[in-house]
Amino acid sequence: MTAPPYALGVDTEETGLRAADHLLLELAARLGLPEDVFGCTHLVRDGGPRRVALSLAAADAAVLDAARAALTDQGYAVTDGAPDRSGRAVLYPGAARLTGTLTVAELLERSAIERVRVLGTPGPVDPGLRLVTREFVRPQWEDGVLVLAAMPHAGGTLVPFEDPDPTPCCADH
């Protein structure tokens, strides 16, 4: 599955990914978006204050037209297209089914993720490798393909590269 043909961007005042994730999930619930909608976060690098924008993408333009109207009514600045081509997916088909420990093959079968890339490892990933999801799977768009970056973990398993509970910078200072 490649990126859906219709997308819109939503500017926010959020400055962190976790807050943007929560906002995206809240907006999707409020808007009643179907499961086949993609929702991503995007770091904005436009010379202004650091912030995180959102995008929604769908195969059906009518879904996004309704979302645009509702978001505009709620005071959000909405634009055509995603802020960039490398959004970090929070909402995507099958995301809710990626829990517990799955094989790479199961992850690919259950979701819109098309590829898993293990950091520091060349070549394709063994589809039988187990991935501990930590109930936090955030793939990223790479050249129109949804790719999950993973890294080796204990017991010969993999985990998604992005940690659900990162230690803040300078936490011990």
Backbone bond lengths (Angstrom), bond angles and torsions (degrees), N, CA, C in turn:
res aa  C-N    CA-C-N  psi(-1)  N-CA   C-N-CA  omega(-1)  CA-C   N-CA-C  phi
1 M - - - 1.453 - - 1.525 108.62 -
2 T 1.280 116.02 125.81 1.455 120.23 177.23 1.527 109.27 -98.42
3 A 1.305 115.66 175.21 1.461 120.71 -177.26 1.526 109.98 -57.53
4 P 1.331 117.09 136.84 1.466 120.63 178.23 1.531 110.66 -61.41
5 P 1.331 116.99 154.44 1.463 119.98 -174.21 1.528 115.77 -74.56
6 Y 1.322 117.80 -20.79 1.460 120.54 -176.56 1.521 109.80 -113.24
7 A 1.342 116.26 133.02 1.466 120.23 -179.37 1.515 109.98 -146.50
8 L 1.308 114.88 153.75 1.455 121.19 172.56 1.519 108.87 -139.13
9 G 1.321 115.15 150.34 1.460 121.71 179.00 1.522 109.97 -105.58
10 V 1.320 115.24 146.59 1.464 121.30 179.52 1.520 107.69 -127.84
11 D 1.330 116.27 115.90 1.461 119.63 178.70 1.516 108.71 -79.07
12 T 1.325 116.24 141.41 1.466 120.82 178.91 1.524 108.96 -133.99
13 E 1.296 114.89 171.68 1.461 120.94 174.09 1.524 110.89 -101.56
14 E 1.324 117.14 5.57 1.462 121.10 -179.92 1.526 109.30 -65.83
15 T 1.333 115.99 141.01 1.459 119.91 -179.77 1.522 112.99 -112.17
16 G 1.321 118.12 -9.78 1.452 121.27 -179.15 1.517 111.82 -124.77
17 L 1.321 115.34 152.80 1.464 119.93 -178.76 1.519 112.49 -64.76
18 R 1.332 118.61 -40.88 1.467 120.33 -178.01 1.521 110.75 -62.26
19 A 1.331 117.08 -44.96 1.467 120.57 178.95 1.531 109.89 -64.37
20 A 1.336 117.04 -39.29 1.464 120.34 178.71 1.531 110.81 -66.41
21 D 1.342 117.42 -39.09 1.474 121.02 175.40 1.518 110.21 -56.69
22 H 1.331 115.67 -49.11 1.469 120.29 -178.32 1.527 110.94 -62.49
23 L 1.322 117.13 -42.22 1.454 120.65 178.65 1.525 110.41 -62.58
24 L 1.316 117.15 -44.86 1.462 121.30 -179.81 1.526 110.89 -60.32
25 L 1.328 117.08 -46.24 1.462 120.83 179.44 1.525 111.19 -64.31
26 E 1.318 116.45 -39.65 1.468 121.16 178.70 1.529 110.68 -64.72
27 L 1.335 116.76 -46.13 1.462 120.02 179.41 1.528 111.58 -63.28
28 A 1.319 117.26 -41.48 1.466 120.86 179.36 1.524 110.82 -61.08
29 A 1.334 116.66 -41.58 1.465 120.32 178.65 1.527 110.53 -66.43
30 R 1.323 115.62 -45.38 1.466 119.97 -179.42 1.526 111.85 -62.70
31 L 1.329 116.34 -37.57 1.462 121.15 -178.69 1.525 112.53 -82.03
32 G 1.337 116.68 -11.75 1.461 120.51 -178.64 1.517 112.49 64.68
33 L 1.334 116.14 40.58 1.466 120.20 -177.62 1.529 111.20 -67.82
34 P 1.325 117.39 140.66 1.465 119.85 177.34 1.528 111.55 -69.54
35 E 1.325 116.11 163.08 1.470 121.17 -175.69 1.519 113.52 -66.16
36 D 1.329 117.90 -19.32 1.469 118.64 -177.86 1.529 113.73 -86.32
37 V 1.324 116.94 5.42 1.469 121.00 176.00 1.525 109.25 -83.15
38 F 1.320 115.46 140.21 1.455 121.69 175.12 1.524 108.15 -97.94
39 G 1.326 117.02 135.07 1.457 121.83 175.94 1.518 108.63 -127.91
40 C 1.327 116.37 125.37 1.462 120.95 -174.83 1.515 112.13 -128.12
41 T 1.322 114.82 159.25 1.456 122.38 171.34 1.522 107.75 -107.17
42 H 1.332 115.06 150.49 1.469 121.51 -178.22 1.521 108.48 -141.66
43 L 1.315 117.93 125.69 1.453 120.93 174.09 1.519 108.24 -73.28
44 V 1.330 116.96 127.11 1.458 121.67 -177.63 1.518 108.85 -91.08
45 R 1.327 114.42 124.77 1.465 121.85 179.67 1.523 108.37 -124.05
46 D 1.318 115.61 74.82 1.470 119.12 -176.47 1.523 112.76 -119.38
47 G 1.324 117.41 17.08 1.453 121.02 179.93 1.513 113.80 87.67
48 G 1.318 117.06 -14.28 1.461 121.08 177.82 1.511 110.28 -88.96
49 P 1.325 116.45 -164.94 1.460 119.06 178.41 1.527 111.40 -63.16
50 R 1.335 115.55 146.38 1.461 119.90 179.04 1.523 108.63 -63.73
51 R 1.331 114.72 134.39 1.451 119.70 176.55 1.527 108.87 -157.22
52 V 1.315 115.01 171.17 1.454 121.53 -179.94 1.527 108.12 -118.63
53 A 1.322 116.05 122.71 1.457 121.42 175.00 1.527 108.43 -94.95
54 L 1.310 115.30 164.96 1.459 121.79 178.67 1.519 109.24 -118.57
55 S 1.315 115.64 158.25 1.456 119.65 170.37 1.518 108.41 -138.03
56 L 1.307 114.66 150.88 1.458 122.84 172.48 1.512 106.52 -124.63
57 A 1.325 117.36 137.08 1.462 121.48 179.72 1.519 108.67 -136.91
58 A 1.331 114.76 142.01 1.462 120.14 -177.75 1.522 110.50 -150.96
59 A 1.310 115.03 160.92 1.458 121.23 175.86 1.528 110.48 -81.10
60 D 1.318 117.39 -18.86 1.458 123.46 -177.05 1.527 109.78 -110.12
61 A 1.317 116.80 112.72 1.468 121.44 -178.20 1.525 111.83 -61.39
62 A 1.324 117.85 -30.83 1.466 121.10 -178.54 1.533 111.55 -63.58
63 V 1.318 117.18 -34.29 1.471 121.04 177.92 1.522 109.37 -61.94
64 L 1.324 116.23 -44.24 1.460 119.89 -178.90 1.526 112.23 -74.31
65 D 1.332 117.59 -30.64 1.466 119.61 175.80 1.520 110.17 -61.61
66 A 1.333 116.84 -43.42 1.467 121.03 178.37 1.524 110.30 -66.00
67 A 1.326 116.80 -41.24 1.476 120.31 179.54 1.522 109.80 -64.55
68 R 1.338 117.52 -42.85 1.460 121.58 179.51 1.531 110.28 -57.77
69 A 1.316 116.54 -47.26 1.465 120.49 -178.41 1.524 110.72 -61.32
70 A 1.330 117.02 -45.96 1.466 120.72 -178.80 1.528 111.28 -65.92
71 L 1.325 117.25 -42.95 1.464 120.52 -179.36 1.526 111.59 -66.84
72 T 1.318 116.32 -39.87 1.462 120.16 177.64 1.534 109.72 -63.48
73 D 1.334 116.51 -41.57 1.466 120.86 177.27 1.525 111.70 -61.51
74 Q 1.331 116.34 -28.52 1.469 121.03 179.49 1.526 111.98 -86.92
75 G 1.325 117.61 2.70 1.457 121.03 174.93 1.519 115.86 93.89
76 Y 1.327 117.98 7.90 1.464 120.38 179.49 1.527 110.25 -83.93
77 A 1.322 115.95 144.18 1.461 121.81 172.05 1.526 106.91 -82.90
78 V 1.324 116.33 118.85 1.463 122.43 -175.90 1.523 108.57 -118.60
79 T 1.339 115.85 134.24 1.458 121.57 -179.89 1.526 110.14 -126.05
80 D 1.320 115.65 161.15 1.462 120.14 174.32 1.522 108.79 -73.05
81 G 1.314 116.87 139.23 1.456 122.32 176.28 1.518 113.29 80.18
82 A 1.319 115.00 159.30 1.473 121.92 177.62 1.526 108.91 -77.16
83 P 1.336 117.21 153.72 1.474 120.26 179.32 1.527 114.07 -60.22
84 D 1.329 117.37 -28.77 1.467 121.80 176.31 1.522 108.35 -158.23
85 R 1.319 116.76 178.15 1.469 121.06 -176.62 1.518 113.84 -92.30
86 S 1.326 117.99 2.04 1.464 119.07 -174.78 1.522 112.29 -121.71
87 G 1.302 116.89 45.36 1.462 120.67 -179.80 1.517 112.99 -62.24
88 R 1.314 114.39 150.30 1.467 124.09 177.20 1.520 106.83 -94.87
89 A 1.323 117.88 112.12 1.464 122.52 -171.97 1.526 112.03 -77.99
90 V 1.318 114.51 125.82 1.463 122.85 174.74 1.528 108.69 -106.04
91 L 1.328 115.68 -41.94 1.464 122.78 175.81 1.522 108.17 -110.37
92 Y 1.323 116.24 131.24 1.456 121.14 176.39 1.516 107.28 -166.93
93 P 1.318 117.92 155.15 1.449 119.76 -179.52 1.530 112.14 -54.15
94 G 1.322 115.17 127.87 1.460 121.53 177.96 1.515 114.97 89.29
95 A 1.309 119.20 -5.25 1.473 121.11 -176.70 1.524 112.18 -55.79
96 A 1.306 117.64 -39.38 1.472 121.08 -177.64 1.530 112.22 -68.30
97 R 1.316 117.88 -19.68 1.472 121.55 -179.20 1.534 113.11 -90.24
98 L 1.325 117.10 3.91 1.469 120.25 -177.95 1.524 109.32 -99.14
99 T 1.321 115.47 76.76 1.458 121.61 -179.53 1.523 109.85 -126.53
100 G 1.320 115.42 158.75 1.462 120.20 177.68 1.514 111.90 68.55
101 T 1.321 115.47 -147.36 1.459 121.99 179.71 1.521 108.55 -109.44
102 L 1.317 116.02 126.55 1.463 123.03 -178.52 1.517 109.28 -128.48
103 T 1.313 116.68 156.30 1.461 118.26 169.36 1.536 107.32 -76.88
104 V 1.300 115.66 161.17 1.462 119.95 176.23 1.524 109.36 -58.20
105 A 1.331 117.78 -40.92 1.468 121.60 178.69 1.525 110.77 -59.90
106 E 1.327 118.00 -43.52 1.471 121.19 179.22 1.532 110.83 -64.00
107 L 1.318 116.99 -41.45 1.458 121.36 178.82 1.528 110.11 -58.85
108 L 1.334 116.55 -44.98 1.457 121.10 -178.97 1.527 111.72 -69.16
109 E 1.335 117.67 -35.45 1.466 121.88 178.65 1.525 111.95 -69.76
110 R 1.317 117.68 -37.29 1.461 122.48 -172.55 1.517 114.89 -85.55
111 S 1.321 117.23 -10.94 1.464 118.42 -171.82 1.524 111.84 -140.87
112 A 1.329 114.50 175.94 1.464 121.55 177.75 1.523 112.41 -78.64
113 I 1.330 117.87 -3.30 1.460 120.48 177.76 1.526 108.06 -65.75
114 E 1.326 116.06 130.45 1.469 120.52 -176.63 1.517 113.63 -102.40
115 R 1.322 116.66 -20.09 1.458 118.72 -176.46 1.517 109.78 -152.46
116 V 1.334 115.88 148.38 1.463 122.85 172.25 1.514 106.53 -116.55
117 R 1.317 115.59 131.48 1.464 122.03 178.63 1.522 107.24 -118.29
118 V 1.347 116.85 122.17 1.463 121.16 177.76 1.518 107.96 -92.23
119 L 1.321 115.17 120.31 1.459 120.65 -178.34 1.523 110.85 -57.86
120 G 1.317 115.90 134.82 1.456 121.17 177.89 1.509 114.64 78.49
121 T 1.328 117.54 6.29 1.458 121.01 -178.40 1.526 109.28 -124.92
122 P 1.322 117.71 122.00 1.463 119.11 178.66 1.527 111.05 -78.31
123 G 1.298 115.54 156.23 1.458 120.30 172.86 1.513 114.51 82.95
124 P 1.325 114.61 -179.75 1.462 120.76 -177.69 1.532 112.09 -70.87
125 V 1.318 114.63 158.49 1.468 122.33 -179.15 1.530 108.90 -94.13
126 D 1.311 116.79 138.57 1.458 122.56 176.33 1.527 108.62 -60.75
127 P 1.331 118.94 120.38 1.462 121.24 -178.00 1.534 113.23 -63.90
128 G 1.323 117.33 -16.91 1.463 120.71 179.09 1.523 114.08 -86.66
129 L 1.337 117.57 -8.81 1.468 119.73 178.13 1.515 109.77 -62.17
130 R 1.343 115.57 142.17 1.466 120.79 179.31 1.525 109.45 -90.35
131 L 1.345 115.20 139.41 1.457 122.66 178.96 1.523 108.15 -120.20
132 V 1.323 116.43 123.24 1.460 122.81 176.56 1.527 106.54 -87.09
133 T 1.323 117.68 108.48 1.464 121.12 -170.63 1.524 113.73 -72.28
134 R 1.315 117.88 -28.02 1.465 122.89 -174.04 1.536 110.35 56.83
135 E 1.354 114.90 19.45 1.465 121.89 -178.99 1.530 111.29 54.74
136 F 1.322 116.09 33.47 1.462 121.91 -177.84 1.521 108.53 -150.83
137 V 1.328 116.44 89.25 1.459 121.88 -176.13 1.531 107.66 -119.88
138 R 1.330 116.15 109.39 1.463 122.46 -176.06 1.528 109.98 -120.46
139 P 1.324 117.25 84.51 1.472 119.45 176.52 1.522 110.28 -72.49
140 Q 1.318 115.57 170.62 1.461 120.80 -179.11 1.531 108.96 -132.95
141 W 1.325 115.24 146.05 1.463 119.67 175.63 1.520 109.36 -72.04
142 E 1.337 115.99 128.60 1.462 122.72 174.97 1.518 107.02 -132.52
143 D 1.316 117.15 111.03 1.467 122.39 -179.61 1.527 112.07 52.92
144 G 1.327 116.82 43.24 1.458 121.77 176.93 1.512 115.01 79.12
145 V 1.336 118.09 7.17 1.463 123.03 -179.57 1.523 108.22 -120.34
146 L 1.328 116.60 137.05 1.460 121.07 178.92 1.536 109.05 -84.23
147 V 1.346 115.61 116.26 1.464 122.25 -172.90 1.524 109.57 -122.89
148 L 1.335 116.03 132.68 1.456 121.31 175.05 1.519 109.22 -98.23
149 A 1.321 116.54 121.48 1.462 121.11 172.64 1.527 107.00 -83.73
150 A 1.321 116.36 128.86 1.463 121.76 -179.43 1.520 108.64 -129.24
151 M 1.323 115.36 166.75 1.464 120.07 177.71 1.527 109.05 -141.28
152 P 1.327 116.01 154.76 1.461 120.03 178.88 1.521 111.10 -60.20
153 H 1.332 114.60 147.88 1.467 121.93 -177.99 1.530 108.21 -139.55
154 A 1.301 115.77 177.36 1.471 122.22 -177.36 1.531 111.68 -56.61
155 G 1.310 114.93 146.66 1.458 121.23 174.08 1.515 114.66 69.20
156 G 1.325 117.13 24.53 1.457 119.85 178.27 1.519 113.71 74.30
157 T 1.320 117.68 16.70 1.458 121.11 178.05 1.528 109.97 -97.22
158 L 1.309 115.03 176.66 1.452 122.82 173.86 1.525 108.70 -118.25
159 V 1.327 116.69 159.30 1.463 123.05 169.61 1.523 107.22 -135.77
160 P 1.339 116.78 152.01 1.466 118.13 173.49 1.521 109.20 -57.86
161 F 1.327 116.15 144.35 1.456 120.94 -178.03 1.521 112.02 -59.58
162 E 1.327 116.96 -41.49 1.462 119.86 -177.82 1.528 110.38 -77.44
163 D 1.315 115.38 125.01 1.464 122.98 -178.93 1.531 109.39 -82.42
164 P 1.342 117.67 132.86 1.464 119.22 179.51 1.528 113.67 -68.15
165 D 1.320 117.43 -23.53 1.470 121.82 -178.80 1.529 110.12 -131.60
166 P 1.327 117.83 70.69 1.464 119.37 -177.24 1.523 111.91 -68.85
167 T 1.304 114.77 150.01 1.460 120.56 174.67 1.519 107.28 -79.20
168 P 1.329 116.88 124.05 1.475 118.56 179.66 1.528 111.00 -60.77
169 C 1.313 114.80 147.81 1.449 120.32 177.48 1.529 109.43 -56.13
170 C 1.303 115.78 136.47 1.473 122.48 176.42 1.527 112.37 64.34
171 A 1.338 118.45 26.68 1.464 121.61 -177.16 1.522 112.79 -61.90
172 D 1.338 116.37 -27.02 1.460 118.60 -176.87 1.529 112.61 -99.01
173 H 1.319 118.43 13.39 1.481 121.37 -179.21 1.508 109.89 -102.83
